[in-house]
Amino acid sequence: MIIRSILSRKYNGSSGICLCYHEVRDEEYQYLPRSSIVMTQKDFERHIRFAYRHLTVMHPDEFLIRMRENTLPPRACIITFDDGFACTLHNAYPILKKYDMPFMVLISTGYVSNSKPWDYHIFQTLFHSTEFRDRKIVRFDGFRIEIDYSNSSKIRKTKARLLGLFQDKVCSSNRERFLELLRETLNVDDSPAYPRMLTEDEVWSLSANGVVIGAHTEWHVSVLSDGPNEFYRQAIRSKKALERIIGKSVDYFAYPYGQRRHCESGIELVRKCGFQYAFTDYNEPARSSQMPYLISRMGASWGIVPLIMGLLECKPSQLKKRLLRKVN
């Protein structure tokens, strides 16, 4: 009841909660590296049970109308999934159906019609699997790249540097060359069975069962990585592809990578595509002032405590103080 009371004061009227999930894995893929966008079915059900007890989970259409009107009920929340992993249907949907919760899936359509694994899975696995413990300088399309795996601190910095390059500088048509360069440099023969993406039939099935479908470009690109013309082309093609598959208008969009540098440069292009709403990953409450093209979501992964800390916008050391202050 303490948490409900705090959340009721924090989220109501013009402010709500948009939770963003990506993968809900089963045991088959537990050997793949864990990341902030991945959770197990067990953890996911804990999240949904918490939402069932403490949040007001709404249909996305109603949530956005009410937020625009500043009439959201206390603890109003929507649940979204990005990218379009098949586990959304097979692992997450049964849990959401059990608790009768509506949700939205925002899909990168290039992977739907292609058996190719998600590029970011390959990127992560290369770092996770390598036994490389040295330092090399490599070049890619004019970029000088330092890959330093000599100690744990250098490894963290190298991963962060390469992730930024992957997100902001490597266009979708060059990703395979970039990943091959990393594969050779790190001396990794990566051949795991990566989690697959949704098929067209599975996208149709989700939509037919009441799940809201939105777009996420074709190949998960941003304006920074691929430029405005290619971003627009992929955004509108993903919209049209999904409308063909589900036979309905697709009005929602999520910016790939979702940070400010990826979103604000794409607002006018998203509007031009005909989307009505667009979501970011700013990890802050959704507010009516963000409507309609910069609606913030909170990344949700792992256990219950990180979820609660995210909702309360506090650090671990502050969580107990917040709850005790409410009791007193």
N, C-alpha and C positions, 0 to 999 in steps of 0.2 A: 504493500500500500504506500510506503514511503516513496518508492521509485515512481509509482503511478502519479502521486501528487506532484513530484518535481517535474515529471514529464508533462503533466497537464498544464502547469504554469508556463513551461518553456515552449510547448508546441500547441498552438491553437490560433484560430482566426486567420491570420496571414502567413503563418509559419507551420511547416509540416516536415515529415521525415520521408525521404526517398532512399530506400536501401538498395545497394547495387551489389549483385552477386555475379560470379562468372562460372566457376566449375564446382560441382558437387560430385566428388569422385567416389567410386567404389574401390574395393580392395584390389581389383585387377591392375590398377594403375598407381598403386601406392609407392612403387619404386621410382616414379618420376619425382623430380625435386619439388618440395613443398614451397609455396610462395604465398604472398599476401592475397592472391586472387583465387586461392584454392581452399576448399574445406571438405571434410568427410561428411557422409550422410548423417552420421551420429551428431556431429556438431551442428549441421544444418537443421536437424529436427529440434535441437535445443533452441536454436534461434527462433524457429517458427513457433515453438511452444511458448517462448517468452513473448513473442509478438501477439499470440492468441490471448495471453493473459493480461498483457500490459499496454498494448497498442490498439489503435482503431484502424485496422487494415481495410483500405478502400479500393474500389475499382479505379484505375488510373484516370479514366474519363471524368468521373465524379470528383476525384481529388483535385484535378487541375481546374475544373470549373469553380469549385468551392474556394480554392486558394485565390483564384483571380478575383472572386467576390469578397475575399477576406472573411469567409464564414466556415473555415475548417473546424471540425469538432476537435476536442482535446485529444492529443496524441495521435493525430491523423497520420497515416503511413501508407506508402505503396511499396511494392516489391518488384524489382527489375533484375533482369539477367542480360549480360552483354555477350556478344560474339556469336552465339549460336552453337554451343556444344550439345552433342546428342545426350549427354548426361542430364541436361535440363529437363528433357522429356522422361528419361528412364529412371533417374535418381531423385530429382527435385520435385517433379510434378506429382508423383504419388503422395509425397508428404504434404504438399500444399493442398492437394485434393482432400486428404484426410482431415485437414483443418478448415476446409472450405474457404480458401484464400485466393482471391484473384491476383494475377501478376502479369508482367509484360516481359517479352523477349525481344531484344534489339540485335539484329542479325547482320553479320558481314556476308553478303550473298555469294561472293566468289567461291567461298569454301562449300556452299550448299550444293553447287552443281559440279564439284570437283573433289576427288578423293584426297587431295593434298592436305597434310596436317597443318595445323595453325603454326605460322612461322615462329611465334614467340615461344611455343613449346620447344622447338628445335634450339632456339637461342638459349633458353634456360638449361636445357639438357647438356649442351656443349660445356657450359661452365661447371655444371654439377658433376659431370662424368670424367673430366680431364685429370690426369696425373702430372700435367705440366707444372713445373716449379722453377721457372726461369723468367728471363726478361727478353722481349723481342720488340723491335720496331718494324711495323709493317705499314704499307700504304694502300689506300683504297680511294679511287676517284679523286685524287689530289689531297686526301686527308692523311696526315701523319698520325698513326695510331700506336701508342705505347701499350703493350700488353705485359704487365708485370705481375707475375705469380710467385714472387720470391718469398713473400710472407703474408700472413692473414690480412694485415692492414692494407697492403698493396693490392691484394686480391679484391677486397671490397671496393677500393677506389677504381680499380680497373673495370669491375662489373658496372659500377655506376656510370663511368665514362662511356663505356660501350653501349649501355642501355640508352643514354642520351643521344648518342650517334645513331643508333638503330631507330629511335622514335622520331628524330628531328631531321636527319640528313640523308638516310638511305631510302630512296624511293622504292615503291613496291616492285617495280620491274627489275631492280638490282639486288633484292634481298637474297636471292639464291646465291649470287656471286659473293655477297658479303658473308653469308653463313658458311660457304665453302672455304673462304679465306680463314675464318675462325676455326673451322674444322681441321684444316691443315696446320695452322699455327699451334693449336692446342693438342694436336695429334689424337683426335677422337674419331672413332668409327661408330657414329650414333645410328643405331638401327632398332630402337625399341618400337613397340606397337603403340603409337601415340593415340590418345583419346580422339575419337572421330567427331566430326561436326554433323549437324542435322542434315537430313536429306530433304528434298522438296516434299515428299509425302509426309514426313514427320512435321515439317513446318505447317503444312495444311492441317494435319491432325491436331496440333496445338491450337491453331486458330478455330477449328471446328468445335473444339471443346471450351471455347470462351477465352482463351489466352490472347491478350493484346500483342500484336506483332508490330515491331518498329524496325527502322533501318540503321545501319552502322557502317556505311560505305560497302564497297565490294570486297576490298582486300585490307581493311583496317588501316586506312591512310589518314594523314592529317594534311592541312594546308602547308605546314612546315616541311614535311617529308616529300610531298609530291607536287606542291604548287597549287595555286587556286583553280586553274583550269582542270587539272586531273582530279582534284578533290571534288569539284562540282560534278564532273562527269561520273565519277564513281558513286557519289551520293544520290544523284537522280536515277542512275541505272539500278542501284540497289532498291530504291523506292518502286520503280516500275517492275522489277523482277518479283518482288514480294507481292505486289498487287496482282500480278499474273497468277502467282501460286495460290493465294488465299481468296482471290475474287473480291477483295474489299479495299477501301482506301487505306493507305498507310500514312498516318499523320505525325508519327513520332520518330525522332532521330536522337542518337547519342553520338557525341564526338569521340572518335577513337583516341585513346590515351587520356582524354578528359581534363587535362590541366589547363590553366589559364592561357598559356602560350599556344595551346592547340585549339582552343575554343573561340576566343574572341576574334581571331582572324577569319573565322568561318561563318559568322552570324549571317551576313548578307547573302552568302552563297546558299546557306540552308534555307533562308527565307525564299530565295529565288527558286529553289527546288519544289516549293509548295508544301513543306512541312509546317505543321501548326505549332509544334512544341519541340524543344531540343534540350537534352540533358548533358550536364557536365559531371565531373568527378571531383568537385572541390572539397569534399569531406566537411561540409557544413550544412546547417538546416536549409531546406527549401523555403524560399520566401516569395511572396507575390511580387516584390520589386524585381525579381529575376525573370519574370515572365516576359515573353514566351520562349526565349532562345538561350537562356543561361541558367536553367533550373538545376540547382545543386543536388548531388546525391552523396551518400556516405558509403564508402567501401565497407563491405561486411565479410569477414572471414574469421576462421578459427573459433575461439571459445566465446562464452557468454560475457565474461568480464570485459574483453576488448569491445564488444558490442555496446555494453552499458556505458563504458567510458566514452565511446564515440558519441552516443546519444546525449550524454551530459556534457560533452566537450571538456573533459578533464583528464589529467594524467593519473596514473596509478596511485601516486602519493596523495592525490587530492580526492580520490573517490570516497574513502572512509570519512574524511572531513565533511564532504558535502552531505553524506547521509546522516552523520551525527548532528550536523547543524540543523537539519530538518527535524530530527527527533527532539532536539532541545528547544 
